[in-house]
């Protein structure tokens, strides 16, 4: 019995074959009519190639290789931080030449080949493809879909049910063009098969390019195990024009809205609500039309986002109301707050529980205390505001000095700030101090003090002589009669 246990312990574990992705992103995208490389055009707020890369990483790809060409330095700058390796296709002689540029001789395990302009691809799709490929012990698989209008897609040619070739639309006969099963441009292949057969592809076609699709017929001729894998129609959606870019964005927003509705988010009109994939929204939140939520934004349950709000990389707490027309960027608003309408919260601003920031109030790098209020027409920058503070209309922190440095304003708890007050930073105002309206505060104010800093009112009676006033009045009356 002990010998049996011992042998089980030293039994080697099954090894998992490496999983590499080669993403083709070298094309110019002429039909986009844009100087920006095609794969960097945004879909729902993010470069379309980023979604392809992220889908690969989420699917467990161990090595992501991106083949770049047109606009290569810019594409590289965008995607390398995601953890990919870039390879340059020096001369664009077709898709097979592009794949060859990714140093295929160094590949091991299984390889999935993708296009960088297919932004609707999801990690679940890739997981399904690779699982099917391995379970069926294939040498090469091509992902196919069936379309009512195949248009320019390469057609899947079968013989007795088996795939024998892929024919590009431009090289296809009239009968071949009637085929509705098409190539999505996604392949799964063993690394050793790719290394052996890719160099054998020739450019005997109208464009004299090296087509990756010819890999299928080469493998079939060598009696390798080749089969199609059916995919969802979304994986075939490629972006080649601005119209298709807009369509892709609509589809992404629509799917995100449906997901949130299924999770209990209230949306008055999902078709006019724009929420990026990375945004998190709690159940019971209410989102009005024409709201744009971007980046790492998080909305807690029961918050209300009124129309025409733009919120990016920000957090909104429970039962907080963001009123119409407000703009939040890298800000954090805690629970049961009211912001807006038409408020602007700039980066590093934090609004504590039950605070109120009203219309035409702008905050930048401010910690705004619990139950404090700034009702309207105020700018606070580089400031710390205590709890239960009242900020009067027209208050300004003068944080930017002639020496081109920013200085802080610190206002303690329970302070009352009268309207039209300017704080010339650096300034500290103690707890429960009162600042008179119209003051320009240049010195620290002790706790529980009254600070008034304004010119003394001067009155000189009988300044305007009666005769002069009557003459001016008569002149005005005469002018009105002439009219």
Secondary structure, DSSP 8 states (H G I E B T S, - for coil): -HHHHHHHHTS-------EEEEEEE----GGG--SS-GGGSEETTEEHHHHHHHHHHHTT-SEEEEEE-TTHHHHHHHHGGGT-EEEE-SS---HHHHHHTTTGGG--SEEEEEETT-TT--HHHHHHHHHHHHHTT-SEEEEEEE-SS-TTS-EEEEETTEEEEEE-GGG--TTGGG--EEEEEEEEEEHHHHHHHGGG----STT----TTHHHHHHHHTT--EEEEE--GGGG----SHHHHHHHHHHHHHHHHHHHHHTT-EES-GGGEEE-TT-EE-TT-EE-SSEEEETT-EE-TT-EE-TT-EEES-EE-TT-EE-TT-EEESEEE-TT-EE-SS-EE-TTEEE-TT-EEEEEEEEEEEEE-TT-EEEEEEEEEEEEE-TT-EE-TT-EEE-B-TTS-B--EEE-TT-EE-SS-EEESSEEE-TT-EE-TT-EE-S-B-TT-EE--S------TT-S-HHHHHHHHHHHHHHHHH-
